[in-house]
Structure formats: structure tokens, C-alpha cells
Amino acid sequence: MNRIVDKVRQTVGGRRAEKMGKDDRSEILARIGNLEREVQECRALNRRLADVVDVVAELLVPALDRDDARVSQALAQLDLDR
């Protein structure tokens, strides 16, 4: 991913972008920055979803095999991550 972003930045800031105006380059770099922030947000949401899935999996384990301490810990961790 970083190679792609670096390549776009080089293209926008380099010789290939000579025909672009300064506003065009600034707009593209701003869009890249926004996309990078959105990717980070998606990663955080995916981590949160993984935590929820872990809690649900613990709750679906049959009662005899369930480790109540693990369930309590998973629920506590889930609340801390907010």
C-alpha cells in the first residue's frame, strides 16, 4: 500500500505531473490523505469487530465448556476499547 501511495506522490510531485496545476496536485494529495485516514478507520473498525466476534464465540460455547472468567475478561476488554 505504501509503495502505491509513494508512487502516486512521486507522479503528482514529479516530472509526469508537469501539466498539472498546483491546485490539481494539492487536491490529489489531499484526497490521498483522506483515503489514508479512512483506511486507518477501517482497520480500527475491523479490530473492534474481531473483538465482538471473539465475545460472541465465547458465549456460543456450550455451558459445560464455557470459561466464565474468559467471558468476563472478553466483555471487560470489549468495554475498555471504546
N, C-alpha and C positions, 0 to 999 in steps of 0.2 A: 504494500500500500504506500509506504513512504517513497519507494522508487517512483511510483506513478506521480505522486504529488511533486516530488523534486523535478521530474521530467517536465511536468506542466509549468512549474515555476520557471525553469530554465527557458522553456519555449516562450513563455509570456514575457520574461525579462530579457531574453537574448535576441540574437540576430533574426530568428524566424518571426519575431513579433514586430519587426521594423514598421510594418504597415499599420499596426495597431496604434491607436492613440493612447495617451496616458490614462484617460478615463476608462478605456476598454481594459487595459491591464489592471487598473485598480479594481474594477468591477469583478474581473475574473479572480483576482487574489482574494477579494472579499468573499466571493462565493466559495472558494476553496476553504477559507477559514470557517465559514458557516457549515460546510459539509463535514469538516473535521470535528467540530463541536457536536454535530448531530450523530456522528459515528460514536463518539465517546458516550453520548447519552444512551444510544442503543446498547452499547456494551454494559453500561451500568444497569439498564433495564433487564438485560439478559442475565446478569448476575443475580439480580433480585428475583427474577422468575425461577432461576435454578434453586435459590433458597426456598421458595414457595413449594416447588416440586419436591424437594427433599423433605419438607414438613409433611406434605400430603402423603408421600411414600411411607413415612414413619407411621402415620395414622392408619394407613391401609393394611399394615402388617397385622396378622391375626393377634387377638388379645393375649394368647398364651406366649407368643414370641415377642411381644412388644416390650421394649425397654423404656419404661416411663421416664426415667432420668434423661434418656436421649431425646424423647419427645419434648420434655420440658426445656431442655437446653436448646433444641432447634427452634421452639417457639420464642424463647427469650432472645436468641440471636436474630430471629426474624424481626422482632420489635426494635432491636437496637440499630438495625441497618437503615431504618427510615430516616 
